[in-house]
Amino acid sequence: MANLKDVTKKTKAQEMGMHTEVLTGRTQQKFFNPDEAENFYYFGTYDVDFNKRTDLDVKDMTAAEANKKIDGLMSEGYGTIVIKNPQGKHSLGVGILNKLNLIFEGSLGYFGIGSCDGPVVRINGRVGWSCAENLMAGKVVIEKNAGSCFGAAIRGGDLICKGSVGARTGIDMKGGTIIIGGDAGAFTGFMMQRGRIIILGDVGINLGDSMYDGTIFIGGEIGSYGSDAVPSELTKSDQDWLKRKLKVAEIGANFDVSKMTKVVAGKKLWNYDNLEPTEKKGAI
Amino acid sequence: MCGIAGLIHRNKSSNVGSELQGMLQALKHRGEDSTGYALYGDTDGKNFIARIKIGENVGEGSSSVAEDVSVYDERKKVVDDCIKELGAKIVKEERILPYSLRYEIEYNKKDLLEFSQKIESIPGVEILSMGKSLEVIKDLGNAKMVCERYNLDKLVGTHAIGHARMATESGVDIKSAHPFWGYPFSDVSVVHNGQLTNYWNNRRVLENKGMRFMSECDSELIAVYLAEKMRSGATLEEGMKESLSGLDGVFTYFVATKNSLGMAKDTMAAKPLVLYESDDLVAMGSEEIAIRSVLPQEIDTYDPFDGEVKVWQI
């Protein structure tokens, strides 16, 4: 039988003041242990040099071939890769768990940049449905429009679309920031659990429907609020953060953030708290 | 899943048969149980073109019951006699496959209801399309297979819509394949991606109003629904806008008439659509790769929003 007295022993993270919560009831909370930091690495990641640059023409490649080639180039130390002729292919640039400058000279199809952690990606075109799904960290910039389910279930990083996006942007997102320069469709922030969404233009019906937590900022008209989404006071701190974020994102330079509408969850879920992976990294 | 594609050239004609084949073939991973084309060809506009099915493709994967080819021959004779009885004249006929007929018909009445009802009263016979420009061709297999089977790659016209089908709600057969003709309206066709959840409720109402259904495919409802609206005096665009609330479920669909091409997307925006629009051409499809087959260069495309209806003229 487990020694219940051990439970009261402070972890190193608690000694560092990182966890002050007193949790009761059922919880799945599991703290990061800094003593095991060296064990945190991704298998198959590479040391790359951002100054080492190459082009890759994927016109006659399948998505699997192109992704394998990107991986091969990273293994050779290339830190900046320019993809030519993506031509709307699906599932390009997925599963990159590396620091990398990845530039697409053209548009992507569905599920581009999925399940990535770390790369900085610029797409000089548009993207189809479910771009950057499950992004953990890094930055993805889309110069034109994006399809539906943009940034679905992201946990961290910045996801920026300079044009307009389809429906269900940020669905199920658990962290990170999504910034949209144009308009967004219906069900934006549907079931979002954490993180921030910034829409400079108009947004469709059912904004923030069933959201648990997180914050949505809207610059234009709102089609309608979804269940559990409510407007909230836009504080000075919010405005400062918005200005900083838009500046870093190189979007909306002269946008008046003071007129944005802030939307939050109207309900709080019981015992809903956990450290995000990005915070864990910061603790190392 | 299913994939849909469509394009319209403004102020010019093009090889729309070949272009649509490329678009639909790019979407074949979305379903290749059957593929259908609605092509609006260049004609002199004098005669009607009727695409008539007198049997089913009973090849591999088909859910239809095999019939002897002699049955098709008998049906063809009855169809020919029936056309004469209706006061119409067959100007040209082609029997591309044992079960597929293409007729050019001289028929002076504008209302095709009587004609259609009479022909379709023959058991096993269905008019796939009828119009001065429209030709609906649909069969089992992917876009390339159907295109080659019916020699569609040379067809020149202004616009076209098509469908790559993964059968989910009904059988793998030609009668359930898209596009659906907007019976009995000349030159109206529909393709759809999605599921309609109030199909039976709507069907019962429409059948009580005298509208005809040939399959149990939920997508056919859209063609019948729009046809009924137009019969009641609504314009195509008005009918499409009403469909956003009248049809329940998830859908993106295209409608084409002799001079126009339209799209509608449900209020949940649950089904994909990517759209390219310029002064010369509008091309759209379930995925961007469909558009890339006709426009390989870098282009600006976008996803229409929820509840959006658009109609373009040639």
Interface residues (C-beta under 8 A of the other chain):
Chain A: Q87 G88 K89 H90 G106 S107 G109 Y110 G125 R126 G128 W129 K144 N145 A146 G147 S148 G163 S164 V165 G166 A167 R168 D183 G185 A186 F187 G204 I205
Chain B: T267 M268 A269 A270 P272 V274 E287 E288 I289 I291 R292 P296 E298 I299 D300 T301 Y302 D303 F305 D306 G307
